[in-house]
Amino acid sequence: MIDRSAFRGTASVMARWCLTAVALAAAAVGCSAGEIGGSSSGPGPTPTGGNTGNNNNNNPPPPANFVAEQGGLRRLTIPELRNAVSDLFGANMTLTTQFEPDTALSGFASIGAARVQLSASFVEQLEAASMDVSGRVMSDTAGRAALVGCMPAGTTDDACTSQFLKKFGRRVWRRPLTDAEVTRYVGVANNAQTTVADFYQGLRYAIAGLLQSPNFIYRMEIGANPAANGQLAFDDYQLATRLSFFLWNSIPDDTLLDAADAHQLTKSGGLMTQAQRLLASPRAANAMQTFFTELYRLSDLDNLPQLDTIFPQVKSGTLGASMRDETLKFLNDLAFTRKGDFRDIYSANTTFVNAEMAKLYGLPSPTTGTTSMPVTLPAASLRTGLLGQASFLAGNSQPNRSSPTKRGKFIREMMLCSPVPAAPPDVPKFPEDAPGTTRQRLTQHRTDPYCKSCHEAMDPIGLGLENFDGIGAFRTAEAGQPIDASGTLDGVDFSGPVQLGTALRNHPNSANCLAMNMYRYAVGHVETPGETPAITALEKAFSDNGFHFQSLLEGVVNSPGFVYAAKPQ
């Protein structure tokens, strides 16, 4: 590690560079491509983001009644940032810097990343991380030789540095660097190499500079090529970035960038060819764990609110992680292994449990360890699909009891995309100390006119899950009385969690809601009225293709909302 106090000359250059980058990054939302598309203190590329001379977009024109949302910039989320570093420097290179958490808007960090600017603390964390990673990489003799790809002739070797920066920078910025950008970073490296008298330790500062650039930390999704109806189509490099982060949660690989170089992504069928290649990789299943985690609020399981005096199972400290592992394996199995009707998420009689979850569910343990193994659930367990899993049940309960209201609200809003009005001010508290079952106390609660309108949309759904307590364990009685798990979902009466799962599986909004959430996750914003034709087409394609999860991902890539943006106002 270099003593940076001995690096005053080049450090001052980098300080000015970083300050400019920070200013540009902070002002990035709403800036044009020409203002931030290039190096932080030098001439940038053309507004096509490096795809010069290719204004002939051959993607199908957007529907006549489709109006794209204005494009913009999206900061890399923390998972995307971590994955990018591993892809750039090797799987063993992980970020040790602790970053401030992502901001989720409308349920997704990808939407927050398109609207929230960089904070001063994040900029400092990014600088620390880039210096740490570049320092470790350039201190690894074998690793740095393979990364750089050429043998320097001395302390400085501008030809070798230039060769490295062209190849490496293309992956970092997801597009070729301009000649001016290469020249500038060669100069940064040369200055540092001369100051510290070491080729690799000087090159470290050019690498750190690339990682601190807005061109790395932001995804440029602003459109470039004029299209029909006065809209803009994303160019090849913007599409390559958009596709890779959607399906792999990381930067494009060389094959995808080569396709962008050849302008294949803006040719008919070219984008889908690459999408299917990415979907065939195990990385697609790994990437979708981020979508599932955010949609079903699985990160909340790190801090279960249940009181250990009532639910001693939480004392293990690992219960939340076991719940999340069950659900992610279950969803991955449905989406990428079975590849069947994804609506089985609500009716499947199989799941994955480790010893801790088997004990909670009253099942024979398939393993003595922490690895979740596949099991078929007995009919008597009344567990069916996601609704019978503790990740959902415990995640939507109160610290001391189950909560039909919270469970019904989650189903209503996150699985059916039907918002529930906010509670009015001064709403009466739930009668915790009243005698009877939760159902009886909720019935009493709903007699208040301030509570009835909202609770009628939630409670009749959540009451169907009262066979499971606040931690998701099965029960047949509460307060000395048999459980009544009857309810209704939009006019469909049911009795118990199995029938509720069937009703939700067959509800016309359940599959459509998943499609809408996937669209939001992919494009980084809540759909606008002008995008309704794209959403409608996506929902129909999902249905026409048997509700297969991979067909939904392909449908998003085929959507005009994925390839078009409105012109900046």
N, C-alpha and C positions, 0 to 999 in steps of 0.2 A: 504494500500500500504506500502511495506517495505521500510525503508530507506536503500538504497543499500550501503551507506557508512559504515553501521554497519555489513556488510556482507563480510568483507575483505577476510576471510579465504577461503570460498567456492567460492567467486567471482573470486579469482585468478585461481581456477580450471576451472571455467566456461570460463574465459577469454582465457586460453590456449586451451580449447575445441573449443571455437568459432573461434579462429584464425586458428586452424587446419581445421575446417569446411569451413571457408571462402577460405582458400588456395585450398582445394579440389574442392569446388564449382567453383572457378575461373578457375581451370584447368580441369573441368569436361569434356568438349568437347574433345573427342578423348581418354579419359581414358578407361581402361578396367573395367569390372564389379568388379573384385577383388579389384581394387584400391579404388573404391568409394562405393561399394555395401553395406558396413556395417557402423558401428559406426565410427565417425570421428577420434577417437584415440584408436582403439582397433581392434581386429581381426574381419573381416567382414564375411558374409555368403559366401557360395560357389557361383560360377558364375551363378548358376541358380536362384539367387535372393531369396532363401528360398525354392525352389521347389526341394529339394534334393532327389536323388534317382529316379527321374522321367525323364528319357531320352527317353522314348518311346512316340514319338509324333504320334498321330493317326489322325491328320488332313489330308485331301486329299493332296497328294504330289503336289508341284508346277508344272505348265505346263513345258514341256521340254524346251521350248523356252523363258521362263520367267526368268529374272535375277533380283533378289531383290536388292534394294538399301542397302547400309551398315547402320546398326542400329546406335543408338546413344542415347543421353540424351536430354530431353526436359524440360526446366524450366517451371514451372506452369505459365500460363498467369495470369493477375490480376483477371479476372472473375473466373478462376479456383481456384485461391487462396482464394478469398472471399467465393466462394461456399463451398470449403473444410472446412474453419473455421466454417461456419454455420452448416455444416453437423456434424462436430466433437463436437461442443459445444451447438448446438441448434439454431433454426432459428433467435432468438432474438440477438444472438451474432454476431455483425458485426465488421469489421475492421474499426477503426477510423484513422489509419495511412494512410497518403497520399503517395502512391507509384509512382515512375516515370512511365510514360506510357509504354505500350508494344511497341515493335518494329515490325511492320508489314513488311514482305518481300513477294513479289509476291502476295500481297493483303491480306495475312492472318497472324495474330499474332502467330498462331500455327507453321508456318514455321519460323518466326523470333525467336520463343522460342527454336527452335532446333539448331539455329546457333549463337545466340548472347549470350555472356558470361555475368555473373553477374557483374554489376558495383559496385564500392565501396559504392556508395550512396544507391543502392538497398540493399546491405548487411546490412547497418546501419538501413535502413527502416524495413527490416525483423526482425532484433534484437529488435527494438523498438516495432514493432507490436506483436511479440511473448511474450515479457514481459508484454505488456499492456493487451493482451487477457488472458494470464495465471493469471495475477493479478486480473482481474475482475472475472474470473471464480472461483478462489480460495477464493474470498471475498464474494461470494454468498453462504450462509450457506446451503440452500436447494439444490441449483443446484450442488454444489460440492459434497454433499453426494450422490446424484444420479449418478454423473459422476464417482466417485471413486468406489462406489459399495461395500465397506467394511468399518467397523468401526475401526479406529486405536486404539490400546491398550494404546498408549501414544504419547509422542512427536515424537518418532520414532517407526516405526513398519515395519520392512523390509518385512515381509510376506504380509501385506496389500499393501505396495508399489509395491512389485513384482507382485502381482495379478493384480493390476491396470495397471501397465506398459505393461504387456503381452497383456491384452485385448485392452487397448487404443492405444498402440504403433502399434498393428497390423493394425488398421484403419489409423493411421497417415502415416505410411510407406508403407501401402498397401501390407504388407506381415508380417508373424510372425517374431518377433525379435529373434535373436539367444540367447542362454543362456549367452554368454559373453556380449552381448549388454544389456540385462536385468540387469545383475550384475553391469555393469558400471553405468547405470542410477539410479539404487537403491542406489549406492554409492553417486552419485551427490545429490539425494534427502536427503539421510541420513546426509550428511555433512551440507546441508543447513538447515535441520530441527533442527539439534543440534545447529547451529549458531544462528538461530532466535528464537529457543525454540517454534516452532509451526509446527505441522505436515503438515497442508495444505499449509501454506505460504512457507514452505521448498519444498514441492512437486511442487510448482509453477515453480521452476527452472529446474526440470527434464522435465516438460511439455514444457517449453520454449526451452530447449535443443532439444527435439524431433522436434519442429517446425522449428528450425534453421538448422537442419541437411540437407545435400544434399539428404538424403533418402526421405525427405519430399518435398523439393522444386524442385527436379528433378524427372522426369519420366524416369525410366530405361528401355529403349526400344532397347536392344542390342542383343536380341536373346540368346538362351541357348542350345536348343536341336538340335543335328545334324539331318539334313533332306536331301532330295534328291538333286542332282545336286550341292553338296558341299555347301548348304545354311544352315542357322540356323532357327529354329522355335522358336517363343516366348514361354516361359513357361507359366504355368497357372496364376501366379501372374502378369506377364507382360501383358498377355492378359486381365486379369480382369481390370487392370489399363487403358489399351488402350481402352477397350470397354466402361468403365464408363465415362472416360473423353470425348470420342467421342459422346456418346448418352445422357449423363447427365451433362456434363461440370463440373464434380466433382469426388470425390473419390468413390471407390466401396462401396456399402453397405455390411452389414454382410452376406446377402444371397449370394452375388456374391463372397465374400471372402471364404465363406463356400464351394462354388462350386470349387474354386481354391484349397482349402485344399484337396478336394476329387479328384483332378486331372480331373474334369469333362470337363473343357474348352478345353483340348487337346484331348478329345475323340470325335469321329464322332458325329456331331449334337449338342454337348454340348455348344459350343460357340453361336450358333444361338438360342438355347433355352433361354439362358440368354439375348441375344440381343432382342428377342421378348418380354421378360418380361420387360426389360427396356423401350422398345418402347411403351408398353401399359400404361406406367405411364405418367401423365401430365408433368413430368419433362423433357421428351424428347422434347416436343414442346417448353418449356421454354429454353432448351439448344440450340435448333436450331436458336433461335433469335440471338445468337452470330454469327453463320454462315451467316445468312441473313444480319445482320448489317455490317459485314466486306465485304461480296461480293458486296453489293449494296451501300457501302460507306455511310451508314445512320448516322454514328457518325459525319460526316462532317456537318450535319444539325444543330449542336450546334452553329456553327459560320457561319451563312448565309452571303455571301458577298454582297447581294443586297443592293443598296443604298436606304435609307428610303426616300430620296427626290424624288425618282422615284417610289419606291414601298413602300408606307406608311404602308402596312400590316406588315412589319417586325418590326415596332415599338413596337408591342405587347410584344416582347421578348419570346413568347411561340410558335411562328409559326413553327419553326424548329422541336420542340418536337411534335407538333400536326401532322406534316407531317410524322415523323418517326412512330408515333403510328398508323397512318392509314396504312402504308405499312406493318408493322409487324403483325398487326391484319389480314390484307388481306392475307399475305403469310401463316400465321398460319391456317387460315380458309381453304385455298386450300390444304395445306399439311396434316393437322391432323383432320379437321372436315369433309370436303367434301370427301377427299381421292380419288379424281378423277384424271383426266389427268392434270399433273402439268404444261403442256404447256399452260393451260388456264391463266397462269400468264400474257400472252400477249394479251388475247382476252376476259377476263371476263368483264361483264357489271355490276359487283357489287363491292362495296368497303365499307370502314368504315370511317365515318366522325363524328367529333364533331362540335360544333357550329362555331368554327373558320374556320375549313376546309369547312363546308357547305357554309359559306359566301364567301370564296375564290372561290368556284366552282359555285356559283350562284344557290345553291340548298336550298330547305326548310330545316331548321335545325331540325334534329330528336331529339335534346336534347338541353338544355340550358347550360349544363355544359361542362366539359372537356373530358368526357368519349366518346369514339368513338363508334358509333352505325352503324349497317349494313344498307346500302341503295342500291337500284337498280338505276343505272345511266340512265337518259333519252338518247335516241339515239341522240338527238340534241346536247348533250354535247360533242360529239366526243371523250369522254374519254373511253379508253379501256385498262384494265389491268394495269400493272406497268407503261407502257409508258404514261399513262394519269394521273399519280399521281404526285403531286407537289414535292414529295421527289426526284424523278428522274429528273423532269423538272427544278426545281430550283437548284438542286444540280449540274446540268450540264448547267449552264448559266453563263453569264458574270454579273458583278455588275450592269450594266446599261441596259442590253438587253438579249434577248434569244441568244443561241449559237447553231445553227445547227451543227457546227463542233464538239463541245464538246459532244453534245448528240449523234451524229453519231459515234464519237470515242468510247464512252462508250459502245454503242451497239455492235460495231465491236469487241472491245477487251474483254469486260466482259461478253457479252451475246452470242458471237459467237467464242470466243477464237482465234481471228485472229488479231495478233499484227499489229499496224500501225507503220511504220518507224518513228523514231524521226525526228523532224523538223531540216532542215539543218541550219548551223550557218548563222547569218545575214539575216534571213528570213524577207521579207518586212512586216511591220505592217498592220493589218487589217485597211481598210479605214473608220474609225469610222465617220468621218465628211462628207463623201461623201453622196450626196442626194440619195433618193430611199429607197427601202426595204432592209432588211437583205439579202434576196435572190439575189437582184440585186448587192449589194456590194460584196457578196461572188463570184458571177459570174465574177466580175471585178478582184477580188483577185486571182481567179484561172487562169487568163490569164498570170500571172507570172509563168514561167517554174519552179521556185524554189518552188512554192506552189502547183502546179497542181497535181503532182503525189500523194502526201499525201491526199490532200483535196478531190480528186476524190473517195477515199475510205471511206470518212466520210460524206461529205456534202450531197450527194444525199439521204442518209438515214435520217440524222437529219432534212432536209428540210420538211419532212413529218410531223413534229411536230410543224410547225410554227403557227398553230392555238393557241398555248399556249405561253404566254409572258415569260419574265425572272423570274417570280415568280410562273408560272404555271396557271395563270388565262386565261380563254378562250377569244379569240378575233377573229374577222372576217376581220380586216383590219390593216394595218401598213403603216404609212407615207401617209395616205390618199388613199391607194390602197388596193384592195381586196387581201387577202392572197392566195397565190398559194402554196398548200401543196402537190404537186406531187413530186415523186421521184422514185428511183429504188434501189432494194436490190439484188445484185448479179444476175442481169438479170431479176428480177421480177419487173415490173412496178406497182406502186400503186399511189393512190390519197388520201391523208389524213391519219390521225393517225389510224383509224380503219383498213384500208387496210394494213397499215404498220404492225400493230399488227398481222394480219392474216398471212402476209408474214413471219414475224419472227417466229410465232408459227410453221409454216410448214417448216421452214428452217432446213435442216438435221443437221446443226451444233448447233442449239440452245439447244436441249436436251443433245447432246453429250458434249457441253461446261459445262452445269450444272453438269453432271456426273464427268467430269474431275476436276472441281473446288471442288466438294465434296471429291474426292479422295485426292487431295492436302491438303485440310483442315484436313482430318482424319489422314493421315500418316505423315504430318508435313514436306513435301518437294515437290518440283516440280518433276513430274515423269521423270524418265530417259528413254533412248531408250529401255533398257532391260525390262522395265515395260509396254511397249506397249501392249503385250498380255493381261495384267490385265485390262488396260484401255478399250481395244476393247471389252473384255468380259463384263465389267461393263456397257458399253454403250448398248450392245445388250440385256443384262438382263433388263435394264431399259425400253427399247422399248418393249421387249416381255411381260413385266408385265404392259403394258398400261400406262407407264410413271407415275406410282403412286410414290409419294415421299417416302413413307415408304419402297417401294421395292428398291429404290435407296440406302437407308441407309442399308438395309439388304444386298444388293449387295456389298457394300463396306466391310462389315464385312466378307462376303464370299470370298472376293478377296484375292489372294495369297499375295498381297502387304500389307494386314492387319496382316498377321500371319507369314510372313517370312522376314528375313533380311540376307544380305550377311555377310560372315565372315569378321571380322576386318582385314585390310591389315597390 
